[in-house]
């Protein structure tokens, strides 16, 4: 009877019913066809885990009778200053533990550049790739390409530049040109973009690329779209497209063939299948990471690590 009474209380009905209605509305309006709702639910579960872990860590650290919170609350009700201060101390410890166990506490804070340029990115996506199955991944891609950290100067910054003696990467999509040992241009992605998308990117040049965030973001959408469309028949079209955006679609196709020749490997899936058949160089390039490491990390970050923080803001645009 007590359980029934507890469930039927207005507070319980409001919390449970409200949560179910909110989840249903979120799923119904989810622009990512359920992915956004699932990731939001995962974030909530991670928050619950953080609170639980903090609670048990506090109990483990304060396993002496004097720190029993029930006794402290009982004494605090008698208005002794000492017990009140003890409760404040316990609260401070719990707050600190939450900071340790909840690294996602600030995941909802978007980089300033994202707040400024995400509307431009979404407008280009709606115009150029309206049937994108998970459009928020484009924001995740921009972060992967431009953000060493969310507070770095280049994060979502059209002026971001990766410059070495042999390579230059420009802007939020890191449009790249590379040089041979003698200084001649060996590869120029911007020139290729102008040639391929003259009507859309004809005004883009190396003299203005850092001043044209609109064209940079347009290029990101076009390159991502056309890379993914080469794999449109595969369930993991978007994952393959992202791997191709980073390392070239031809390499992804070779890896899919290698997967197909391996028992138990599905060439239509990325995670757990094609991703395990990397044919790229394993020689260290940057920070001890190889081309293979960078490519696999790129897909993992774009799909699993980075997108959650953008879902709400993207849906609100």
C-alpha positions in Angstrom: 0.0 0.0 0.0 2.8 2.4 0.9 4.4 1.7 -2.6 1.1 2.5 -4.3 0.6 5.6 -2.3 4.2 6.7 -3.1 3.7 6.2 -6.8 0.3 7.9 -6.9 1.6 11.1 -5.2 1.3 14.2 -7.3 5.1 14.7 -7.2 5.8 11.2 -8.5 3.1 11.4 -11.2 4.5 14.8 -12.3 8.1 13.6 -12.4 7.5 10.3 -14.1 4.7 11.5 -16.5 6.6 14.7 -17.3 9.8 12.8 -18.1 7.9 10.4 -20.4 6.2 13.3 -22.2 9.4 15.2 -22.6 11.2 12.1 -24.0 8.3 11.4 -26.4 8.3 15.1 -27.6 12.1 15.0 -27.9 12.0 11.8 -30.0 9.2 13.2 -32.2 11.0 16.4 -32.9 14.5 14.9 -33.1 16.2 16.1 -36.2 18.7 13.3 -35.9 16.0 10.6 -36.0 16.4 9.4 -32.4 20.2 9.9 -32.1 19.8 13.2 -30.3 17.3 11.8 -27.9 19.5 8.8 -27.2 22.6 10.9 -26.6 20.6 13.2 -24.3 19.4 10.2 -22.3 22.9 9.0 -22.1 24.1 12.3 -20.8 21.4 12.1 -18.1 22.5 8.6 -17.1 26.1 9.8 -16.9 24.9 12.6 -14.6 23.1 10.0 -12.4 26.3 7.9 -12.3 28.3 10.9 -11.3 26.0 11.7 -8.4 26.0 8.1 -7.3 29.8 7.8 -7.6 30.3 11.0 -5.6 27.9 9.8 -2.9 29.8 6.5 -2.4 33.2 8.2 -2.6 32.1 10.6 0.1 30.9 7.7 2.3 34.3 5.9 1.8 36.3 9.1 2.6 34.2 9.9 5.7 33.7 6.4 7.2 34.0 7.6 10.8 31.0 8.1 13.2 31.6 11.9 13.6 30.9 12.4 9.9 27.6 10.5 9.8 25.3 12.9 8.0 22.2 11.6 9.8 23.7 12.6 13.1 24.9 15.9 11.8 21.5 16.8 10.5 20.0 15.7 13.8 22.4 18.0 15.7 21.9 20.8 13.2 18.2 20.8 13.9 19.2 21.7 17.5 21.0 24.7 16.0 24.6 24.0 17.1 27.0 26.0 15.0 29.6 23.3 14.9 27.2 20.7 13.3 26.1 23.3 10.8 29.7 24.0 9.8 30.3 20.2 9.5 27.4 20.0 7.1 28.9 22.8 5.0 32.2 20.9 4.9 30.5 17.7 3.8 28.7 19.7 1.1 32.0 21.2 -0.2 33.5 17.7 -0.3 30.5 16.4 -2.3 30.7 19.3 -4.7 34.4 18.6 -5.3 33.7 14.9 -5.9 31.0 15.8 -8.4 33.6 17.9 -10.2 35.9 14.8 -10.4 33.2 12.3 -11.4 31.3 14.6 -13.8 33.7 15.8 -16.5 30.7 16.4 -18.7 29.3 19.0 -16.3 30.3 21.7 -18.7 29.7 19.8 -21.9 26.8 22.1 -22.8 29.0 25.1 -23.0 29.6 25.8 -26.6 32.7 27.5 -28.0 32.1 31.1 -28.8 32.8 30.5 -32.5 30.1 27.7 -32.5 27.5 30.1 -31.2 28.4 32.6 -33.9 28.9 30.3 -36.9 26.6 27.3 -36.3 23.6 29.1 -37.8 25.6 29.6 -41.0 26.6 26.0 -41.0 23.0 24.8 -40.6 21.8 27.2 -43.3 24.3 25.7 -45.7 23.4 22.1 -44.7 19.7 22.8 -45.2 20.3 24.3 -48.6 22.9 21.8 -49.9 22.3 18.6 -48.0 18.7 18.7 -46.7 18.4 14.9 -46.4 21.4 14.6 -44.1 20.4 11.8 -41.6 22.3 13.4 -38.7 23.1 17.0 -39.6 24.5 17.8 -36.1 27.5 15.8 -37.0 28.6 18.7 -39.2 29.1 20.7 -36.1 31.1 17.8 -34.6 33.2 17.7 -37.7 34.1 21.4 -37.5 35.2 20.9 -33.9 37.3 18.0 -34.8 39.0 19.9 -37.6 39.6 23.2 -35.8 39.6 22.7 -32.0 42.7 21.5 -30.2 40.6 22.2 -27.2 37.2 24.0 -26.8 39.1 27.1 -25.5 41.9 27.1 -28.1 42.2 30.2 -30.3 41.5 28.2 -33.4 38.3 26.5 -32.2 35.5 27.3 -34.6 37.7 30.2 -35.8 37.8 30.9 -39.6 41.2 32.3 -39.0 42.6 29.0 -37.7 45.8 28.1 -39.5 47.9 25.0 -39.3 51.2 26.0 -41.0 54.3 24.0 -41.4 57.1 24.1 -44.0 55.3 21.5 -46.0 51.6 22.1 -45.4 49.0 24.7 -44.7 45.5 24.0 -43.3 43.0 26.9 -43.4 40.0 27.7 -41.4 37.3 25.6 -39.7 37.5 22.8 -42.3 41.3 22.9 -42.5 41.3 23.3 -46.3 44.8 22.1 -47.2 47.6 22.7 -49.6 50.9 20.8 -49.4 54.3 21.5 -50.8 57.0 19.3 -52.2 60.6 19.5 -50.8 61.5 22.0 -53.4 58.6 24.3 -52.5 56.3 23.5 -55.4 52.7 23.0 -54.6 52.1 19.2 -54.4 48.4 19.3 -53.5 45.9 22.1 -53.3 42.4 21.2 -51.9 41.2 24.8 -52.4 41.9 24.7 -56.1 40.2 21.4 -56.4 37.2 22.8 -54.6 37.0 25.8 -56.9 37.2 23.4 -59.9 34.6 21.0 -58.6 32.2 23.5 -57.1 32.7 26.6 -59.2 29.2 27.8 -58.8 29.3 27.6 -55.0 33.0 28.2 -54.2 34.3 30.1 -57.2 34.9 33.2 -55.1 37.1 31.3 -52.6 40.9 31.8 -52.9 44.0 31.6 -50.8 44.0 35.4 -50.6 40.5 35.5 -48.9 40.0 32.1 -47.4 40.6 33.3 -43.8 38.0 36.1 -44.3 35.2 34.0 -45.7 33.7 31.8 -43.0 30.6 31.4 -45.1 32.5 29.8 -47.9 34.6 27.7 -45.5 31.5 26.2 -44.0 29.9 25.7 -47.4 33.0 23.7 -48.4 32.7 21.6 -45.2 29.1 20.7 -46.1 29.9 20.0 -49.8 33.0 17.9 -49.1 31.2 15.9 -46.3 28.1 15.4 -48.4 29.9 14.1 -51.5 32.3 11.9 -49.5 29.3 10.2 -47.8 27.3 9.9 -51.0 30.0 7.6 -52.5 28.9 5.1 -49.9 25.1 5.7 -50.0 24.3 2.0 -50.3 26.0 1.2 -47.0 24.4 1.3 -43.5 27.5 3.2 -42.3 27.4 5.7 -45.1 28.1 8.7 -42.8 31.0 6.9 -41.0 32.6 5.9 -44.3 32.1 9.4 -45.5 33.8 10.9 -42.5 36.7 8.5 -42.9 36.9 9.6 -46.5 36.7 13.3 -45.6 39.8 12.8 -43.5 41.8 10.3 -45.5 40.2 9.9 -48.9 37.2 7.8 -50.1 39.4 5.5 -52.2 41.3 4.4 -49.1 38.0 3.6 -47.4 36.9 1.5 -50.3 40.1 -0.5 -50.1 39.6 -1.1 -46.4 36.0 -2.2 -47.1 37.3 -4.8 -49.5 39.8 -6.0 -47.0 37.0 -6.3 -44.5 34.8 -8.3 -47.0 37.6 -10.8 -47.4 37.7 -11.4 -43.6 35.4 -13.8 -41.9 32.9 -12.1 -39.6 33.6 -8.6 -40.9 30.7 -6.7 -42.4 31.9 -4.2 -45.1 28.7 -2.2 -44.6 29.6 -1.3 -41.0 32.3 0.9 -39.7 32.6 0.5 -35.9 33.9 -2.9 -35.0 34.2 -3.9 -38.6 35.9 -1.8 -41.3 37.6 0.4 -38.7 39.7 -2.7 -37.7 41.1 -3.1 -41.2 43.2 0.1 -41.5 45.5 0.1 -44.6 46.9 3.5 -44.0 50.5 4.2 -42.9 51.3 3.3 -39.3 54.4 5.4 -39.3 54.3 8.2 -36.6 53.4 11.6 -38.1 52.1 14.1 -35.4 52.5 13.6 -31.7 53.5 10.0 -32.2 50.2 9.3 -34.1 50.1 7.6 -37.5 47.8 8.4 -40.4 45.9 5.3 -39.4 45.5 6.5 -35.8 44.4 10.0 -36.9 41.8 8.6 -39.3 40.3 6.2 -36.8 40.3 8.9 -34.1 38.6 11.3 -36.5 35.6 9.1 -37.0 35.3 8.1 -33.4 35.5 11.7 -32.2 33.0 13.0 -34.8 30.4 10.3 -34.1 30.9 9.4 -30.4 32.8 12.0 -28.5 31.9 15.5 -29.8 28.3 15.7 -31.0 26.3 15.6 -27.8 27.1 19.2 -26.8 25.6 20.6 -30.1 22.4 18.7 -30.2 20.2 21.1 -28.3 21.6 24.2 -29.9 21.4 22.7 -33.4 17.8 21.7 -32.9 16.9 25.2 -31.7 18.2 26.9 -34.8 
